[in-house]
Amino acid sequence: MFLKQLNKDKIRRILSKSVEIKIVVLKTLITHLKGMKSGLKASQILKNFGKINRNCFFSRTNNICTLTGRQSGVYKILKISRIEIRDSKHDIYGLRKSSW
């Protein structure tokens, strides 16, 4: 069941990379156009924000464990939950708990 969530998260991450660049460009255009009086209005550029799909934003992505599908307690770098790291018992080189 969690494979469906993983695939959805992968799609969101790919889409968010391209959309985040567009958002930065649109924001800089708006700030520069507010100071200048030109043919393009800031309101015309703001209409482009409405066309962007909401699932494309990076804040909608989730950190999901690739082994169990757990959403909480996931390390961002490894994408593995803390419980799976504890169960691995020294299988992952460089990771160890101080109480082991």
N, C-alpha and C positions, 0 to 999 in steps of 0.2 A: 504494500500500500504506500509506503514511503517513497518508492521509486517514482511515483507520479509527482510527488512534491519536489523531489530532486530535479526532475526534468523541467518542471515549471520554474524552479529557482535558477537553473542554468540558462533558460531562455530569458528570464528577467535580467540576469547579469550581462548577457550579451547585448540586449536592447539598451540597457542603462548606460553602457559605455558610449554608444553613439548619441544618445539623447542628451547626456550630460554636457557634451561639447556644444550641442545646439543651444542649450539653455544658457551657457556662459556667454556665447556670442550674442544671443538676444538681449541678455541683461546689459552687456556693455553697450550695445546699440541704443538701448533705452536711456541709459545714463548720459551718453554723449548727445543724444537728440533733445533731451530736456534743456540742456544749456544752449543749444543752437536752434535757430529758427530755420528749418528747411522744409522741403516739400513732403518728406516722410514724417508722419506723426507717430508718436509713441503708442497711440491707441491702435494704430494699424499693426504694429509689431506685437502688441499684447494679444491680438486675436490669434497669433500663431501659438501662444501658450495653450489656448483652449483645444487646439488640434492635436496636441501631444497626448498619447495614451498614458493613463495613470499608472499602468503596470510597468512602465518603462523606467520609473524613477528608482534610483539606487536604494532609497530608504525602504522600498517594498521588498527587498531581497531578505532572505532568512538564512541564518547559519544552521544547517541541518547536518547531523552526523551521517556520514556516508555508509556506515556499517549498520546502524540501528534505526536511523530516522529520528532520533531524539533532537528536540529543538532547543533545549536549555542545557547549559553547561558544556558548550561546544567551543573548542579552541579554534580560533580563526585561521591560523596558519595550517594546521593539520586537518581541519574539518572532521575531527573525531571527538566524541564526547568524553568527558572526564571519567565516566564509568568504564568505558572501553580501554582507556589508557591504564586505569588501575588494574583491569583484568589481564592486560597484556603481560604484566610482571617482567619487566626488563627486556621485552622483545624489541622495543623501539629504542634505538641507540641515542643516548644523550638526554633522555627523559627519565627522571627518577624523582621520587618523592623523598623528602628528607627523613621521614619516619620509617622507610623500608630498611 
